[in-house]
Amino acid sequence: MNLLQQSRKTNLFIILGSIFLTNAILAEIIGVKIFSGEKTMGFEPVNWTFFGEYVLDFNLTAGAVIWPIVFITTDIINEYFGKKGVRKISFITAGLIAYVFVVISIVTVLVPADFWLDVNSQTPTGEGFDINYAFNTIFRQGLGIIIGSLTAFLFGQLIDVFVFQKLRAVTGPKMIWLRATGSTLVSQFFDSFVVLGIAFYVFGNWSISQIIAVGLINYFYKFTVAILLTPLLYVGHGLIDRYLGKELAENMAKEASMDRSFL
């Protein structure tokens, strides 16, 4: 491998890693907001009943909007850098997510300046507003949610890379859609239930039936988005192959496919 090829390989990992890291951290931060999928699309809530007890709609965290970008980036990193590449960026990201939560926990206990409270004491309509309370409510998350999200993130990534490589052993360099979509569907099934189970069953007061009901809603969304984004995956592969050159791209993909262990 000459210097130009090595430079392009390094640049590709930096770019993909940056996209992965930024969206994963951002999804964790904005995930505190829950939005109505139906109302956002202009429809009335479906009001589905699960187990004859829970009425659920397509209410999702805001982080779900950009989380599919993490899916795609994971599969592309897996394709060209293999298990080691995905594991490296996943553990770096998990460490930085933990760091973000630690910093947020510290800054939310800082005593607010009086003038800051004063100049933000009213809404545009003249109603009273406590900006410090709003700041803390938005950014601070419970210990259970933090542990659950980090555990689900790492577990989901390990499952994704393992299934991806197993499918690649069967399909070879062809059928990108199968290994990308298949690995995402399997990994996100576990991710959807692990985060809810830890955050709201182990550390919370949800019942098993409620965990299953909400988990199914989240998984259905991820299932649908994974399929819809398949064309974007091919676009990404085409751009990367053009940037790397056919020979380097094929060599990297071949090398990446050789390690099929779980860890």
C-alpha positions in Angstrom: 0.0 0.0 0.0 1.5 3.3 -1.1 1.4 6.6 0.9 -1.6 7.9 -1.1 -3.6 4.8 -0.4 -2.7 4.8 3.2 -3.7 8.4 3.5 -7.1 7.8 1.9 -7.7 4.8 4.2 -6.9 6.9 7.2 -9.0 9.8 6.0 -11.9 7.5 5.4 -11.9 6.1 8.9 -11.6 9.6 10.4 -14.6 10.8 8.4 -16.8 7.8 9.1 -15.7 7.7 12.7 -16.6 11.4 13.1 -20.0 10.9 11.5 -20.7 7.9 13.8 -19.5 9.6 16.9 -21.3 12.9 16.4 -24.6 11.3 15.6 -24.4 8.8 18.4 -23.6 11.4 21.0 -26.2 13.9 19.6 -28.9 11.1 19.6 -28.2 10.5 23.3 -28.5 14.2 24.2 -31.7 15.0 22.2 -33.3 11.7 23.1 -34.9 13.3 26.1 -37.6 14.7 23.8 -40.5 12.4 22.9 -42.4 13.3 19.7 -45.6 12.0 18.1 -44.8 10.3 14.8 -48.4 10.4 13.7 -49.1 14.0 14.5 -45.8 15.0 12.9 -46.9 13.4 9.7 -50.4 15.0 10.0 -52.3 11.9 11.2 -54.2 11.1 14.3 -52.6 8.7 16.9 -53.3 5.1 16.2 -54.2 4.3 19.8 -53.1 0.6 19.6 -53.9 -1.5 22.6 -51.3 -4.1 23.8 -52.1 -6.9 26.2 -55.5 -5.3 26.8 -53.8 -2.8 29.2 -51.6 -0.3 27.4 -52.7 2.2 24.8 -49.7 3.1 22.7 -49.0 5.4 19.7 -45.9 6.0 17.6 -44.3 8.2 20.2 -40.5 8.1 19.7 -37.5 9.8 21.1 -36.0 12.6 19.1 -32.8 10.6 19.0 -34.5 8.0 16.8 -34.6 10.6 14.0 -30.8 10.5 13.5 -30.0 7.1 14.9 -30.4 5.4 11.5 -27.3 7.3 10.4 -25.4 5.4 13.0 -26.8 2.1 11.5 -25.5 3.0 8.1 -22.2 4.2 9.3 -21.7 1.1 11.4 -22.3 -1.1 8.3 -19.9 0.9 6.1 -17.2 0.9 8.7 -17.8 -2.9 9.1 -17.5 -3.4 5.3 -14.1 -1.6 5.0 -12.5 -1.9 8.4 -14.1 -5.0 9.9 -14.9 -5.9 13.5 -11.8 -4.1 14.8 -12.8 -0.8 13.2 -16.4 -1.0 14.6 -15.2 -2.1 18.0 -12.7 0.8 18.2 -15.1 3.5 17.3 -17.9 2.0 19.5 -15.8 2.0 22.7 -14.5 5.5 22.0 -18.0 6.7 21.5 -19.3 5.0 24.6 -16.5 6.6 26.6 -17.3 10.0 25.2 -21.1 9.5 25.9 -20.2 8.7 29.5 -18.0 11.8 29.6 -20.8 14.0 28.2 -23.2 12.7 31.0 -20.6 13.4 33.7 -20.1 16.9 32.5 -23.9 17.5 32.2 -24.3 16.2 35.8 -21.7 18.6 37.0 -23.0 21.7 35.2 -26.6 21.1 36.2 -25.7 21.6 39.9 -23.8 24.9 39.3 -25.6 27.8 40.9 -27.2 30.0 38.2 -26.3 33.7 37.9 -29.1 36.0 39.1 -29.0 38.1 35.9 -29.4 35.0 33.8 -32.5 33.9 35.7 -33.8 37.5 35.5 -33.4 38.1 31.7 -35.0 34.7 31.0 -37.8 34.9 33.6 -40.6 35.3 31.1 -41.8 33.6 27.9 -42.6 35.8 24.9 -46.3 35.7 26.0 -45.4 37.1 29.4 -45.7 33.9 31.4 -43.3 33.1 34.2 -40.4 30.9 33.2 -37.6 29.2 35.2 -34.8 28.7 32.7 -32.5 26.8 35.2 -35.3 24.3 35.9 -35.8 23.9 32.1 -32.1 23.5 31.5 -31.7 20.8 34.1 -34.9 19.0 33.1 -33.8 18.8 29.4 -30.2 17.8 29.9 -30.2 15.7 33.1 -31.1 12.1 32.6 -31.6 9.4 35.2 -28.9 6.9 36.1 -31.0 4.0 34.8 -31.4 5.6 31.4 -27.7 6.4 31.1 -26.7 2.8 32.1 -29.4 1.3 29.9 -28.5 3.4 26.8 -24.7 2.7 27.1 -25.2 -1.0 27.6 -27.7 -1.3 24.8 -25.4 0.7 22.5 -22.3 -1.5 23.1 -24.3 -4.7 23.0 -26.1 -3.7 19.8 -22.8 -2.8 18.1 -21.2 -6.1 19.0 -24.3 -8.0 17.7 -24.4 -5.9 14.5 -20.7 -6.5 13.6 -21.0 -10.2 14.3 -24.1 -10.8 12.2 -22.8 -8.6 9.5 -19.6 -10.7 9.1 -21.5 -14.0 9.3 -23.8 -12.8 6.5 -20.8 -11.6 4.5 -19.2 -15.0 4.7 -22.3 -16.4 3.0 -22.9 -13.6 0.4 -19.3 -12.6 -0.3 -18.9 -9.1 -1.7 -22.4 -9.1 -3.2 -25.8 -8.5 -1.7 -24.7 -5.5 0.5 -28.4 -4.9 1.3 -28.8 -8.3 2.9 -25.9 -8.2 5.3 -26.5 -4.5 6.2 -30.3 -4.8 6.7 -30.0 -8.2 8.3 -27.4 -7.2 10.9 -29.4 -4.0 11.7 -32.6 -5.9 12.2 -31.0 -8.4 14.6 -28.9 -5.9 16.6 -31.7 -3.4 17.0 -34.1 -6.0 18.2 -31.8 -6.6 21.2 -31.0 -2.8 21.5 -34.7 -1.9 21.6 -35.4 -4.2 24.6 -32.1 -3.9 26.5 -32.3 -0.2 27.0 -36.0 -0.3 28.1 -35.4 -3.3 30.4 -32.5 -1.8 32.2 -33.8 1.8 32.4 -37.4 1.1 33.2 -37.6 -2.4 34.6 -34.4 -2.8 36.6 -34.2 0.8 37.6 -37.8 1.7 37.1 -41.3 0.4 37.8 -42.5 -0.8 34.4 -43.9 -4.3 34.0 -42.6 -6.8 31.6 -45.7 -6.5 29.4 -45.1 -2.7 29.1 -41.5 -3.2 28.2 -42.5 -5.6 25.4 -45.2 -3.2 24.2 -43.0 -0.2 24.0 -40.1 -2.2 22.7 -42.2 -3.5 19.8 -43.1 0.1 18.8 -39.4 1.1 18.8 -38.3 -1.9 16.9 -41.0 -1.5 14.2 -39.7 2.0 13.5 -36.1 0.8 13.3 -37.2 -2.1 11.1 -39.0 0.2 8.7 -36.2 2.8 8.5 -33.5 0.2 8.0 -35.3 -1.0 4.9 -36.0 2.5 3.5 -32.4 3.6 3.9 -30.9 0.7 1.9 -30.5 2.8 -1.3 -28.5 5.3 0.7 -26.1 2.6 1.7 -25.4 1.8 -1.9 -24.7 5.5 -2.6 -22.2 5.6 0.3 -20.4 2.5 -1.0 -20.2 4.0 -4.5 -18.7 7.2 -3.3 -16.2 5.4 -1.1 -15.1 3.0 -3.8 -14.6 5.9 -6.2 -12.5 7.7 -3.5 -10.4 4.7 -2.6 -10.0 3.2 -6.0 -11.2 -0.2 -7.0 -8.1 -2.1 -5.9 -7.8 -0.6 -2.5 -11.5 -0.8 -1.8 -11.5 -4.5 -2.7 -8.4 -5.2 -0.6 -9.9 -3.4 2.4 -13.2 -5.2 2.2 -11.5 -8.6 1.8 -9.3 -8.0 4.8 -12.2 -6.8 6.9 -14.2 -9.9 6.1 -11.6 -12.3 7.5 -12.2 -11.8 11.2 -15.6 -13.4 12.1 -15.2 -13.8 15.9 -17.7 -12.2 18.2 -15.2 -10.1 20.2 
